[in-house]
Amino acid sequence: MNSNVMPSRMQMGTDELNNLVKEVKETVATVAHVSEDKKQFTAVDMWQIKKQMKASARVSRRWNLN
């Protein structure tokens, strides 16, 4: 078994540690641009997804890429 293992702890300076744990103030978006013309997921969409999956499975079987 290979015994080359990375150390579990990493040395870090205090300024780097303070920068990582510093609290960042967040703001809430006041104006949200939400599109009202959302496309509905239909049976045709599901059929196309399954068709694409079958095609990719065929290619992987053909070239034995699994």
mmCIF file as gemmi writes it, N, C-alpha and C atoms, coordinates in Angstrom:
data_model
loop_
_atom_site.group_PDB
_atom_site.id
_atom_site.type_symbol
_atom_site.label_atom_id
_atom_site.label_alt_id
_atom_site.label_comp_id
_atom_site.label_asym_id
_atom_site.label_entity_id
_atom_site.label_seq_id
_atom_site.pdbx_PDB_ins_code
_atom_site.Cartn_x
_atom_site.Cartn_y
_atom_site.Cartn_z
_atom_site.occupancy
_atom_site.B_iso_or_equiv
_atom_site.pdbx_formal_charge
_atom_site.auth_seq_id
_atom_site.auth_asym_id
_atom_site.pdbx_PDB_model_num
ATOM 1 N N . MET Axp A 1 ? 0.844 -1.172 0 1 0 ? 1 A 1
ATOM 2 C CA . MET Axp A 1 ? 0 0 0 1 0 ? 1 A 1
ATOM 3 C C . MET Axp A 1 ? 0.889 1.234 0 1 0 ? 1 A 1
ATOM 4 N N . ASN Axp A 2 ? 0.525 2.214 -0.758 1 0 ? 2 A 1
ATOM 5 C CA . ASN Axp A 2 ? 1.304 3.44 -0.861 1 0 ? 2 A 1
ATOM 6 C C . ASN Axp A 2 ? 1.178 4.262 0.418 1 0 ? 2 A 1
ATOM 7 N N . SER Axp A 3 ? 2.306 4.681 0.977 1 0 ? 3 A 1
ATOM 8 C CA . SER Axp A 3 ? 2.255 5.423 2.237 1 0 ? 3 A 1
ATOM 9 C C . SER Axp A 3 ? 2.509 6.909 2.04 1 0 ? 3 A 1
ATOM 10 N N . ASN Axp A 4 ? 2.527 7.387 0.796 1 0 ? 4 A 1
ATOM 11 C CA . ASN Axp A 4 ? 2.693 8.808 0.547 1 0 ? 4 A 1
ATOM 12 C C . ASN Axp A 4 ? 1.366 9.514 0.79 1 0 ? 4 A 1
ATOM 13 N N . VAL Axp A 5 ? 1.269 10.179 1.926 1 0 ? 5 A 1
ATOM 14 C CA . VAL Axp A 5 ? 0.017 10.807 2.324 1 0 ? 5 A 1
ATOM 15 C C . VAL Axp A 5 ? 0.283 12.28 2.593 1 0 ? 5 A 1
ATOM 16 N N . MET Axp A 6 ? -0.641 13.116 2.19 1 0 ? 6 A 1
ATOM 17 C CA . MET Axp A 6 ? -0.521 14.542 2.454 1 0 ? 6 A 1
ATOM 18 C C . MET Axp A 6 ? -0.753 14.796 3.946 1 0 ? 6 A 1
ATOM 19 N N . PRO Axp A 7 ? -0.083 15.782 4.537 1 0 ? 7 A 1
ATOM 20 C CA . PRO Axp A 7 ? -0.326 16.091 5.94 1 0 ? 7 A 1
ATOM 21 C C . PRO Axp A 7 ? -1.761 16.567 6.142 1 0 ? 7 A 1
ATOM 22 N N . SER Axp A 8 ? -2.32 16.265 7.306 1 0 ? 8 A 1
ATOM 23 C CA . SER Axp A 8 ? -3.716 16.591 7.546 1 0 ? 8 A 1
ATOM 24 C C . SER Axp A 8 ? -3.907 18.055 7.909 1 0 ? 8 A 1
ATOM 25 N N . ARG Axp A 9 ? -2.881 18.718 8.334 1 0 ? 9 A 1
ATOM 26 C CA . ARG Axp A 9 ? -2.999 20.128 8.695 1 0 ? 9 A 1
ATOM 27 C C . ARG Axp A 9 ? -2.05 20.952 7.857 1 0 ? 9 A 1
ATOM 28 N N . MET Axp A 10 ? -2.47 22.17 7.606 1 0 ? 10 A 1
ATOM 29 C CA . MET Axp A 10 ? -1.696 23.049 6.775 1 0 ? 10 A 1
ATOM 30 C C . MET Axp A 10 ? -1.281 24.264 7.603 1 0 ? 10 A 1
ATOM 31 N N . GLN Axp A 11 ? -0.043 24.695 7.486 1 0 ? 11 A 1
ATOM 32 C CA . GLN Axp A 11 ? 0.422 25.864 8.219 1 0 ? 11 A 1
ATOM 33 C C . GLN Axp A 11 ? -0.103 27.12 7.533 1 0 ? 11 A 1
ATOM 34 N N . MET Axp A 12 ? -0.634 28.043 8.37 1 0 ? 12 A 1
ATOM 35 C CA . MET Axp A 12 ? -1.227 29.248 7.837 1 0 ? 12 A 1
ATOM 36 C C . MET Axp A 12 ? -0.89 30.408 8.771 1 0 ? 12 A 1
ATOM 37 N N . GLY Axp A 13 ? -0.577 31.537 8.176 1 0 ? 13 A 1
ATOM 38 C CA . GLY Axp A 13 ? -0.267 32.716 8.973 1 0 ? 13 A 1
ATOM 39 C C . GLY Axp A 13 ? -1.512 33.309 9.61 1 0 ? 13 A 1
ATOM 40 N N . THR Axp A 14 ? -1.328 34.123 10.648 1 0 ? 14 A 1
ATOM 41 C CA . THR Axp A 14 ? -2.479 34.698 11.362 1 0 ? 14 A 1
ATOM 42 C C . THR Axp A 14 ? -3.244 35.675 10.481 1 0 ? 14 A 1
ATOM 43 N N . ASP Axp A 15 ? -2.538 36.433 9.64 1 0 ? 15 A 1
ATOM 44 C CA . ASP Axp A 15 ? -3.247 37.373 8.774 1 0 ? 15 A 1
ATOM 45 C C . ASP Axp A 15 ? -4.087 36.642 7.724 1 0 ? 15 A 1
ATOM 46 N N . GLU Axp A 16 ? -3.598 35.525 7.219 1 0 ? 16 A 1
ATOM 47 C CA . GLU Axp A 16 ? -4.382 34.726 6.272 1 0 ? 16 A 1
ATOM 48 C C . GLU Axp A 16 ? -5.601 34.114 6.945 1 0 ? 16 A 1
ATOM 49 N N . LEU Axp A 17 ? -5.415 33.627 8.173 1 0 ? 17 A 1
ATOM 50 C CA . LEU Axp A 17 ? -6.52 33.041 8.912 1 0 ? 17 A 1
ATOM 51 C C . LEU Axp A 17 ? -7.587 34.088 9.21 1 0 ? 17 A 1
ATOM 52 N N . ASN Axp A 18 ? -7.175 35.279 9.632 1 0 ? 18 A 1
ATOM 53 C CA . ASN Axp A 18 ? -8.135 36.348 9.896 1 0 ? 18 A 1
ATOM 54 C C . ASN Axp A 18 ? -8.876 36.747 8.625 1 0 ? 18 A 1
ATOM 55 N N . ASN Axp A 19 ? -8.201 36.747 7.506 1 0 ? 19 A 1
ATOM 56 C CA . ASN Axp A 19 ? -8.846 37.09 6.248 1 0 ? 19 A 1
ATOM 57 C C . ASN Axp A 19 ? -9.9 36.05 5.876 1 0 ? 19 A 1
ATOM 58 N N . LEU Axp A 20 ? -9.649 34.781 6.172 1 0 ? 20 A 1
ATOM 59 C CA . LEU Axp A 20 ? -10.602 33.724 5.83 1 0 ? 20 A 1
ATOM 60 C C . LEU Axp A 20 ? -11.832 33.724 6.724 1 0 ? 20 A 1
ATOM 61 N N . VAL Axp A 21 ? -11.673 34.059 7.982 1 0 ? 21 A 1
ATOM 62 C CA . VAL Axp A 21 ? -12.795 33.986 8.911 1 0 ? 21 A 1
ATOM 63 C C . VAL Axp A 21 ? -13.468 35.332 9.131 1 0 ? 21 A 1
ATOM 64 N N . LYS Axp A 22 ? -13.07 36.353 8.386 1 0 ? 22 A 1
ATOM 65 C CA . LYS Axp A 22 ? -13.643 37.681 8.515 1 0 ? 22 A 1
ATOM 66 C C . LYS Axp A 22 ? -15.1 37.659 8.075 1 0 ? 22 A 1
ATOM 67 N N . GLU Axp A 23 ? -15.954 38.336 8.831 1 0 ? 23 A 1
ATOM 68 C CA . GLU Axp A 23 ? -17.377 38.393 8.51 1 0 ? 23 A 1
ATOM 69 C C . GLU Axp A 23 ? -17.595 39.386 7.378 1 0 ? 23 A 1
ATOM 70 N N . VAL Axp A 24 ? -18.392 38.977 6.419 1 0 ? 24 A 1
ATOM 71 C CA . VAL Axp A 24 ? -18.699 39.83 5.274 1 0 ? 24 A 1
ATOM 72 C C . VAL Axp A 24 ? -20.161 40.224 5.37 1 0 ? 24 A 1
ATOM 73 N N . LYS Axp A 25 ? -20.42 41.509 5.288 1 0 ? 25 A 1
ATOM 74 C CA . LYS Axp A 25 ? -21.798 41.996 5.339 1 0 ? 25 A 1
ATOM 75 C C . LYS Axp A 25 ? -22.472 41.709 4.008 1 0 ? 25 A 1
ATOM 76 N N . GLU Axp A 26 ? -23.677 41.163 4.079 1 0 ? 26 A 1
ATOM 77 C CA . GLU Axp A 26 ? -24.413 40.818 2.877 1 0 ? 26 A 1
ATOM 78 C C . GLU Axp A 26 ? -25.549 41.809 2.662 1 0 ? 26 A 1
ATOM 79 N N . THR Axp A 27 ? -25.882 42.016 1.425 1 0 ? 27 A 1
ATOM 80 C CA . THR Axp A 27 ? -27.005 42.889 1.097 1 0 ? 27 A 1
ATOM 81 C C . THR Axp A 27 ? -28.064 42.075 0.382 1 0 ? 27 A 1
ATOM 82 N N . VAL Axp A 28 ? -29.289 42.509 0.525 1 0 ? 28 A 1
ATOM 83 C CA . VAL Axp A 28 ? -30.4 41.825 -0.112 1 0 ? 28 A 1
ATOM 84 C C . VAL Axp A 28 ? -30.767 42.601 -1.371 1 0 ? 28 A 1
ATOM 85 N N . ALA Axp A 29 ? -30.951 41.9 -2.443 1 0 ? 29 A 1
ATOM 86 C CA . ALA Axp A 29 ? -31.312 42.549 -3.698 1 0 ? 29 A 1
ATOM 87 C C . ALA Axp A 29 ? -32.705 43.152 -3.578 1 0 ? 29 A 1
ATOM 88 N N . THR Axp A 30 ? -32.811 44.426 -3.9 1 0 ? 30 A 1
ATOM 89 C CA . THR Axp A 30 ? -34.115 45.093 -3.81 1 0 ? 30 A 1
ATOM 90 C C . THR Axp A 30 ? -34.899 44.938 -5.101 1 0 ? 30 A 1
ATOM 91 N N . VAL Axp A 31 ? -34.201 44.868 -6.214 1 0 ? 31 A 1
ATOM 92 C CA . VAL Axp A 31 ? -34.871 44.717 -7.501 1 0 ? 31 A 1
ATOM 93 C C . VAL Axp A 31 ? -34.449 43.389 -8.109 1 0 ? 31 A 1
ATOM 94 N N . ALA Axp A 32 ? -35.409 42.522 -8.295 1 0 ? 32 A 1
ATOM 95 C CA . ALA Axp A 32 ? -35.118 41.223 -8.892 1 0 ? 32 A 1
ATOM 96 C C . ALA Axp A 32 ? -35.782 41.164 -10.26 1 0 ? 32 A 1
ATOM 97 N N . HIS Axp A 33 ? -35.011 40.848 -11.26 1 0 ? 33 A 1
ATOM 98 C CA . HIS Axp A 33 ? -35.542 40.74 -12.615 1 0 ? 33 A 1
ATOM 99 C C . HIS Axp A 33 ? -35.904 39.283 -12.866 1 0 ? 33 A 1
ATOM 100 N N . VAL Axp A 34 ? -37.154 38.975 -12.613 1 0 ? 34 A 1
ATOM 101 C CA . VAL Axp A 34 ? -37.646 37.611 -12.788 1 0 ? 34 A 1
ATOM 102 C C . VAL Axp A 34 ? -38.448 37.56 -14.078 1 0 ? 34 A 1
ATOM 103 N N . SER Axp A 35 ? -38.082 36.636 -14.913 1 0 ? 35 A 1
ATOM 104 C CA . SER Axp A 35 ? -38.784 36.484 -16.184 1 0 ? 35 A 1
ATOM 105 C C . SER Axp A 35 ? -40.132 35.807 -15.937 1 0 ? 35 A 1
ATOM 106 N N . GLU Axp A 36 ? -41.18 36.392 -16.47 1 0 ? 36 A 1
ATOM 107 C CA . GLU Axp A 36 ? -42.521 35.844 -16.278 1 0 ? 36 A 1
ATOM 108 C C . GLU Axp A 36 ? -42.841 34.741 -17.283 1 0 ? 36 A 1
ATOM 109 N N . ASP Axp A 37 ? -42.086 34.656 -18.364 1 0 ? 37 A 1
ATOM 110 C CA . ASP Axp A 37 ? -42.363 33.66 -19.387 1 0 ? 37 A 1
ATOM 111 C C . ASP Axp A 37 ? -41.546 32.393 -19.136 1 0 ? 37 A 1
ATOM 112 N N . LYS Axp A 38 ? -41.807 31.751 -18.019 1 0 ? 38 A 1
ATOM 113 C CA . LYS Axp A 38 ? -41.106 30.518 -17.671 1 0 ? 38 A 1
ATOM 114 C C . LYS Axp A 38 ? -41.63 29.374 -18.546 1 0 ? 38 A 1
ATOM 115 N N . LYS Axp A 39 ? -40.695 28.594 -19.065 1 0 ? 39 A 1
ATOM 116 C CA . LYS Axp A 39 ? -41.069 27.463 -19.895 1 0 ? 39 A 1
ATOM 117 C C . LYS Axp A 39 ? -41.486 26.303 -18.988 1 0 ? 39 A 1
ATOM 118 N N . GLN Axp A 40 ? -42.582 25.686 -19.323 1 0 ? 40 A 1
ATOM 119 C CA . GLN Axp A 40 ? -43.072 24.565 -18.547 1 0 ? 40 A 1
ATOM 120 C C . GLN Axp A 40 ? -42.388 23.283 -18.992 1 0 ? 40 A 1
ATOM 121 N N . PHE Axp A 41 ? -42.066 22.428 -18.029 1 0 ? 41 A 1
ATOM 122 C CA . PHE Axp A 41 ? -41.447 21.141 -18.33 1 0 ? 41 A 1
ATOM 123 C C . PHE Axp A 41 ? -42.544 20.183 -18.759 1 0 ? 41 A 1
ATOM 124 N N . THR Axp A 42 ? -42.437 19.659 -19.972 1 0 ? 42 A 1
ATOM 125 C CA . THR Axp A 42 ? -43.488 18.798 -20.507 1 0 ? 42 A 1
ATOM 126 C C . THR Axp A 42 ? -42.948 17.39 -20.747 1 0 ? 42 A 1
ATOM 127 N N . ALA Axp A 43 ? -43.84 16.524 -21.189 1 0 ? 43 A 1
ATOM 128 C CA . ALA Axp A 43 ? -43.464 15.147 -21.486 1 0 ? 43 A 1
ATOM 129 C C . ALA Axp A 43 ? -42.488 15.092 -22.656 1 0 ? 43 A 1
ATOM 130 N N . VAL Axp A 44 ? -42.588 16.037 -23.584 1 0 ? 44 A 1
ATOM 131 C CA . VAL Axp A 44 ? -41.672 16.079 -24.718 1 0 ? 44 A 1
ATOM 132 C C . VAL Axp A 44 ? -40.256 16.368 -24.246 1 0 ? 44 A 1
ATOM 133 N N . ASP Axp A 45 ? -40.133 17.254 -23.267 1 0 ? 45 A 1
ATOM 134 C CA . ASP Axp A 45 ? -38.817 17.553 -22.704 1 0 ? 45 A 1
ATOM 135 C C . ASP Axp A 45 ? -38.216 16.302 -22.058 1 0 ? 45 A 1
ATOM 136 N N . MET Axp A 46 ? -39.028 15.561 -21.329 1 0 ? 46 A 1
ATOM 137 C CA . MET Axp A 46 ? -38.557 14.328 -20.702 1 0 ? 46 A 1
ATOM 138 C C . MET Axp A 46 ? -38.146 13.316 -21.766 1 0 ? 46 A 1
ATOM 139 N N . TRP Axp A 47 ? -38.909 13.226 -22.846 1 0 ? 47 A 1
ATOM 140 C CA . TRP Axp A 47 ? -38.6 12.309 -23.932 1 0 ? 47 A 1
ATOM 141 C C . TRP Axp A 47 ? -37.262 12.668 -24.562 1 0 ? 47 A 1
ATOM 142 N N . GLN Axp A 48 ? -37.001 13.961 -24.768 1 0 ? 48 A 1
ATOM 143 C CA . GLN Axp A 48 ? -35.738 14.385 -25.359 1 0 ? 48 A 1
ATOM 144 C C . GLN Axp A 48 ? -34.555 14.066 -24.448 1 0 ? 48 A 1
ATOM 145 N N . ILE Axp A 49 ? -34.731 14.24 -23.14 1 0 ? 49 A 1
ATOM 146 C CA . ILE Axp A 49 ? -33.655 13.915 -22.195 1 0 ? 49 A 1
ATOM 147 C C . ILE Axp A 49 ? -33.347 12.423 -22.255 1 0 ? 49 A 1
ATOM 148 N N . LYS Axp A 50 ? -34.375 11.595 -22.241 1 0 ? 50 A 1
ATOM 149 C CA . LYS Axp A 50 ? -34.164 10.143 -22.306 1 0 ? 50 A 1
ATOM 150 C C . LYS Axp A 50 ? -33.514 9.738 -23.625 1 0 ? 50 A 1
ATOM 151 N N . LYS Axp A 51 ? -33.91 10.39 -24.722 1 0 ? 51 A 1
ATOM 152 C CA . LYS Axp A 51 ? -33.336 10.099 -26.027 1 0 ? 51 A 1
ATOM 153 C C . LYS Axp A 51 ? -31.847 10.412 -26.037 1 0 ? 51 A 1
ATOM 154 N N . GLN Axp A 52 ? -31.461 11.547 -25.446 1 0 ? 52 A 1
ATOM 155 C CA . GLN Axp A 52 ? -30.05 11.919 -25.378 1 0 ? 52 A 1
ATOM 156 C C . GLN Axp A 52 ? -29.27 10.927 -24.518 1 0 ? 52 A 1
ATOM 157 N N . MET Axp A 53 ? -29.879 10.464 -23.417 1 0 ? 53 A 1
ATOM 158 C CA . MET Axp A 53 ? -29.205 9.499 -22.55 1 0 ? 53 A 1
ATOM 159 C C . MET Axp A 53 ? -28.984 8.175 -23.268 1 0 ? 53 A 1
ATOM 160 N N . LYS Axp A 54 ? -29.98 7.75 -24.046 1 0 ? 54 A 1
ATOM 161 C CA . LYS Axp A 54 ? -29.839 6.499 -24.794 1 0 ? 54 A 1
ATOM 162 C C . LYS Axp A 54 ? -28.735 6.618 -25.835 1 0 ? 54 A 1
ATOM 163 N N . ALA Axp A 55 ? -28.663 7.773 -26.5 1 0 ? 55 A 1
ATOM 164 C CA . ALA Axp A 55 ? -27.649 7.971 -27.532 1 0 ? 55 A 1
ATOM 165 C C . ALA Axp A 55 ? -26.248 7.956 -26.919 1 0 ? 55 A 1
ATOM 166 N N . SER Axp A 56 ? -26.083 8.59 -25.785 1 0 ? 56 A 1
ATOM 167 C CA . SER Axp A 56 ? -24.762 8.601 -25.158 1 0 ? 56 A 1
ATOM 168 C C . SER Axp A 56 ? -24.399 7.218 -24.626 1 0 ? 56 A 1
ATOM 169 N N . ALA Axp A 57 ? -25.384 6.455 -24.179 1 0 ? 57 A 1
ATOM 170 C CA . ALA Axp A 57 ? -25.118 5.091 -23.714 1 0 ? 57 A 1
ATOM 171 C C . ALA Axp A 57 ? -24.684 4.217 -24.886 1 0 ? 57 A 1
ATOM 172 N N . ARG Axp A 58 ? -25.308 4.441 -26.055 1 0 ? 58 A 1
ATOM 173 C CA . ARG Axp A 58 ? -24.923 3.682 -27.235 1 0 ? 58 A 1
ATOM 174 C C . ARG Axp A 58 ? -23.474 3.947 -27.618 1 0 ? 58 A 1
ATOM 175 N N . VAL Axp A 59 ? -23.073 5.203 -27.558 1 0 ? 59 A 1
ATOM 176 C CA . VAL Axp A 59 ? -21.702 5.558 -27.915 1 0 ? 59 A 1
ATOM 177 C C . VAL Axp A 59 ? -20.719 4.949 -26.925 1 0 ? 59 A 1
ATOM 178 N N . SER Axp A 60 ? -21.06 5.011 -25.641 1 0 ? 60 A 1
ATOM 179 C CA . SER Axp A 60 ? -20.135 4.456 -24.653 1 0 ? 60 A 1
ATOM 180 C C . SER Axp A 60 ? -20.031 2.935 -24.785 1 0 ? 60 A 1
ATOM 181 N N . ARG Axp A 61 ? -21.132 2.28 -25.141 1 0 ? 61 A 1
ATOM 182 C CA . ARG Axp A 61 ? -21.071 0.837 -25.355 1 0 ? 61 A 1
ATOM 183 C C . ARG Axp A 61 ? -20.277 0.512 -26.615 1 0 ? 61 A 1
ATOM 184 N N . ARG Axp A 62 ? -20.454 1.361 -27.637 1 0 ? 62 A 1
ATOM 185 C CA . ARG Axp A 62 ? -19.773 1.111 -28.907 1 0 ? 62 A 1
ATOM 186 C C . ARG Axp A 62 ? -18.253 1.245 -28.754 1 0 ? 62 A 1
ATOM 187 N N . TRP Axp A 63 ? -17.827 2.265 -28.051 1 0 ? 63 A 1
ATOM 188 C CA . TRP Axp A 63 ? -16.398 2.506 -27.887 1 0 ? 63 A 1
ATOM 189 C C . TRP Axp A 63 ? -15.878 1.945 -26.571 1 0 ? 63 A 1
ATOM 190 N N . ASN Axp A 64 ? -16.753 1.325 -25.784 1 0 ? 64 A 1
ATOM 191 C CA . ASN Axp A 64 ? -16.412 0.734 -24.503 1 0 ? 64 A 1
ATOM 192 C C . ASN Axp A 64 ? -15.723 1.771 -23.602 1 0 ? 64 A 1
ATOM 193 N N . LEU Axp A 65 ? -16.401 2.883 -23.407 1 0 ? 65 A 1
ATOM 194 C CA . LEU Axp A 65 ? -15.863 3.983 -22.604 1 0 ? 65 A 1
ATOM 195 C C . LEU Axp A 65 ? -16.343 3.973 -21.161 1 0 ? 65 A 1
ATOM 196 N N . ASN Axp A 66 ? -16.921 2.903 -20.703 1 0 ? 66 A 1
ATOM 197 C CA . ASN Axp A 66 ? -17.443 2.874 -19.333 1 0 ? 66 A 1
ATOM 198 C C . ASN Axp A 66 ? -16.378 2.626 -18.315 1 0 ? 66 A 1
